[in-house]
Amino acid sequence: QVRIVESGGGLVQAGGSLRLSCAASGNTFSINTMGWYRQAPGNQRELVAIITRGGFTNYGDFVKGRFTISRENAKNTAYLQMNSLRPEDTAVYFCNVVGPRVYWGQGTQVTVSS
């Protein structure tokens, strides 16, 4: 079993920055990919960014260089640095951890005001 703790969401003005953290604990030796997805009201959940244990990354098309995902394998923690935030980035952001099973965090709200 893997437990996930997310932190770092909040309210920010357009153009501002936030940093999300996702810390995994428990059966972490089997974790490969960590990442973030988001879901806005009325929309499907979509990929924001993922990073493998080896450091390979993949981003959603809308990111366009604004967000950076990183990871500390020794701490089983992934970070999402979000810059140049826009009102359309407002959503609940969910940490996703993939090993033999897929685990989801409870979500953290990010609200960007115009």
C-alpha positions in Angstrom: 0.0 0.0 0.0 1.2 3.5 -0.8 0.0 6.6 1.1 0.1 10.0 -0.6 0.2 13.4 1.0 -0.3 16.5 -1.2 0.5 20.1 -0.3 1.0 23.5 -1.8 -2.4 24.4 -3.3 -4.1 27.7 -2.7 -5.2 31.0 -4.2 -2.9 33.1 -6.4 -3.4 35.9 -8.8 -2.9 35.5 -12.5 0.8 35.5 -13.4 1.8 34.2 -10.0 3.4 30.9 -9.0 2.7 27.9 -6.8 4.6 24.8 -5.9 2.8 21.6 -5.3 4.4 18.7 -3.4 3.4 15.0 -3.4 5.0 12.7 -0.8 4.6 9.0 -1.0 5.1 6.6 1.9 4.6 2.9 2.6 5.4 0.4 -0.1 7.5 2.9 -2.1 10.2 0.6 -3.5 7.8 -0.3 -6.3 7.0 3.2 -7.4 8.0 4.1 -11.0 6.1 7.2 -12.2 4.9 10.1 -10.1 2.9 13.0 -11.4 0.0 15.3 -11.4 -3.4 15.4 -13.1 -6.0 18.1 -12.7 -9.8 18.3 -13.0 -11.8 21.5 -13.4 -15.6 21.5 -12.8 -17.4 20.0 -15.8 -14.2 18.8 -17.3 -12.4 15.4 -17.5 -9.3 14.8 -15.5 -6.2 15.6 -17.6 -2.5 15.1 -17.5 -0.4 18.0 -16.1 3.0 16.3 -15.8 4.6 13.0 -14.9 8.2 12.0 -14.1 9.7 8.5 -14.0 12.2 7.2 -11.5 14.9 7.8 -14.1 13.8 11.4 -14.6 11.9 11.1 -17.9 9.2 13.8 -18.0 6.0 14.3 -20.0 3.7 17.4 -19.9 0.2 18.2 -21.0 0.1 20.4 -24.1 -1.3 23.3 -22.2 1.7 23.6 -20.0 3.9 25.2 -22.7 7.0 25.7 -20.6 5.2 27.2 -17.6 5.4 24.2 -15.2 8.3 22.1 -14.2 8.1 18.7 -12.5 10.9 17.3 -10.4 11.5 14.5 -8.0 13.6 13.4 -5.1 13.7 9.6 -5.2 15.3 9.3 -1.8 12.3 11.1 -0.3 9.7 9.6 -2.6 8.5 13.1 -3.3 7.6 14.9 -6.5 7.2 18.6 -7.0 5.4 20.7 -9.5 6.6 24.2 -9.9 3.8 26.3 -11.6 4.7 29.7 -13.0 2.8 32.2 -15.1 -0.5 30.8 -13.8 -3.7 31.6 -15.6 -7.3 31.6 -14.5 -7.9 28.6 -16.7 -5.4 26.7 -14.6 -8.0 26.7 -11.8 -8.7 23.1 -10.9 -8.3 20.4 -8.3 -4.8 18.9 -8.8 -4.3 15.2 -8.0 -1.1 13.5 -7.3 -0.7 10.2 -9.2 1.7 7.4 -8.2 2.2 4.4 -10.4 3.8 1.1 -9.4 2.3 -2.3 -9.5 -0.9 -0.4 -8.8 -2.1 3.1 -9.4 -2.6 5.4 -6.5 -4.3 8.8 -6.3 -4.1 11.6 -3.7 -7.1 13.3 -2.4 -6.5 16.4 -4.4 -5.5 20.0 -3.7 -7.3 23.0 -4.9 -5.5 25.6 -7.1 -7.4 28.8 -7.7 -6.1 31.5 -10.0 -7.9 34.8 -9.9 -7.9 37.3 -12.8 
